[in-house]
Amino acid sequence: MYEVETATDGLMALEKLDRQWGRYETVLLDVNMPQMDGLQLIQILRQQTEAWLQSIVVLSTDHDALCQAVRMGICHVLAKPFDLETVLAQVSSCHSLNVCGDASKEDSLSITVEW
């Protein structure tokens, strides 16, 4: 079971991440967003801490944007369209990396950006 929180654009996602830094385990991040695209958000997060890079799943229809995300250090990318099972597998993979055996952390799927 995952708890999901949404942001309607990149600036809102950044505000939520800044306000509640430790709350989020995984970020589903669309490249194509208003006000700040996903690649710009990744760049800002990289400046704050590179630890976030393993927690982000980047989504896009643009193959070049997905390749750029990988070059920026993102390990998990999904080409749209995708099925729910594929997304859940990526989230589970990110979540496993982040929890590292800490049973006290509650499951949470963090920021998803509505598109």
Stockholm file with secondary structure:
# STOCKHOLM 1.0

chainA/1-115         MYEVETATDGLMALEKLDRQWGRYETVLLDVNMPQMDGLQLIQILRQQTEAWLQSIVVLSTDHDALCQAVRMGICHVLAKPFDLETVLAQVSSCHSLNVCGDASKEDSLSITVEW
#=GR chainA/1-115 SS CCCEEEESSHHHHHHHHHHTGGGCSCEEEESSCSSSCHHHHHHHHHHHCGGGGGGEEEEESCHHHHHHHHHTTCCEEEESSCCHHHHHHHHHHHHHHHHTTCTTSCCCEEEEECC
#=GC SS_cons         CCCEEEESSHHHHHHHHHHTGGGCSCEEEESSCSSSCHHHHHHHHHHHCGGGGGGEEEEESCHHHHHHHHHTTCCEEEESSCCHHHHHHHHHHHHHHHHTTCTTSCCCEEEEECC
//
